[in-house]
């Protein structure tokens, strides 16, 4: 379906709804910022109780809550409000024992960093420069990881984005055929720890910048995975990569230029042992899939947020992998608009 077919020519309301979609988005983000969903997790509350406990002005509070109820984020019974089931699971910290997929970390960064940057999209398109006020220059990760608050925000956002993919990743690849796995840019090891937990025969290593090692060690203690997954402090563009049967990287290649992606794939090829595989999962642009528009929008978000990042097409990824020497490349949807690409290395 073409873009002109999506919005009927005789319906100005549909076009206006698209253009003003930032308003309902900001309703949800503001509810999170104010602590509304955390408050209602303690029990239903009236408009006046919400206003008093959150320190809100009388003007606007009633309509704010009613609007959230109309969106389905809250449930309303007269003048009493409670969280919807989805809100309770995804917008309240610690719901479902902490494993339910809390999205607050990601949405906090979206509200504080992405939302203002999207207001400067025209400037980004004119200049090609990022618009996020989180760093300057081109060395994004050194600056993000050098500031504790920025590092914590980034780690929380990254884990919120990858957490829903873990069950599918655990099942989507034949881990039983391999003994060791190296995750590039694995942050605190949240993904790899769950893979190793599900497949305990695996010897797991996370490779990331040295600034993340203390956070990694602390997180492994929390997960009960100390000693099961190790940390290797390195820059995957500059330092030697340890060899492994499986090398994997997720939600990461989108941060770089095409030339840097080729370089990284080439380095990964040499790190994969003969008969092993290189796994990539990213919101790759695949025409004809339901994710196509959403991943085009994610690509623009990358331009706004990073010095180099822009999304890439599936055909490009396959070309890079075959060009590096991998013998076979397959792909499959992993869920949540993410595609898993598996590149296999031939036997020696």
HELIX and SHEET records of a PDB file:
HELIX    1   1 UNK A    3  UNK A    6  1                                   4    
HELIX    2   2 UNK A   12  UNK A   19  1                                   8    
HELIX    3   3 UNK A   22  UNK A   34  1                                  13    
HELIX    4   4 UNK A   36  UNK A   41  1                                   6    
HELIX    5   5 UNK A   47  UNK A   54  1                                   8    
HELIX    6   6 UNK A   58  UNK A   71  1                                  14    
HELIX    7   7 UNK A   85  UNK A   90  1                                   6    
HELIX    8   8 UNK A   95  UNK A   98  5                                   4    
HELIX    9   9 UNK A  104  UNK A  109  1                                   6    
HELIX   10  10 UNK A  110  UNK A  114  3                                   5    
HELIX   11  11 UNK A  115  UNK A  118  1                                   4    
HELIX   12  12 UNK A  121  UNK A  127  1                                   7    
HELIX   13  13 UNK A  140  UNK A  146  1                                   7    
HELIX   14  14 UNK A  148  UNK A  163  1                                  16    
HELIX   15  15 UNK A  166  UNK A  172  1                                   7    
HELIX   16  16 UNK A  175  UNK A  177  5                                   3    
HELIX   17  17 UNK A  190  UNK A  198  1                                   9    
HELIX   18  18 UNK A  210  UNK A  212  5                                   3    
HELIX   19  19 UNK A  213  UNK A  223  1                                  11    
HELIX   20  20 UNK A  253  UNK A  255  5                                   3    
HELIX   21  21 UNK A  258  UNK A  271  1                                  14    
HELIX   22  22 UNK A  292  UNK A  305  1                                  14    
HELIX   23  23 UNK A  314  UNK A  324  1                                  11    
SHEET    1   A 3 UNK A  45  UNK A  46  0                                        
SHEET    2   A 3 UNK A  80  UNK A  83 -1                                        
SHEET    3   A 3 UNK A  74  UNK A  77 -1                                        
SHEET    1   B 7 UNK A 229  UNK A 233  0                                        
SHEET    2   B 7 UNK A 203  UNK A 208  1                                        
SHEET    3   B 7 UNK A 180  UNK A 184  1                                        
SHEET    4   B 7 UNK A 244  UNK A 250  1                                        
SHEET    5   B 7 UNK A 272  UNK A 282  1                                        
SHEET    6   B 7 UNK A 338  UNK A 344 -1                                        
SHEET    7   B 7 UNK A 328  UNK A 335 -1                                        
END                                                                             
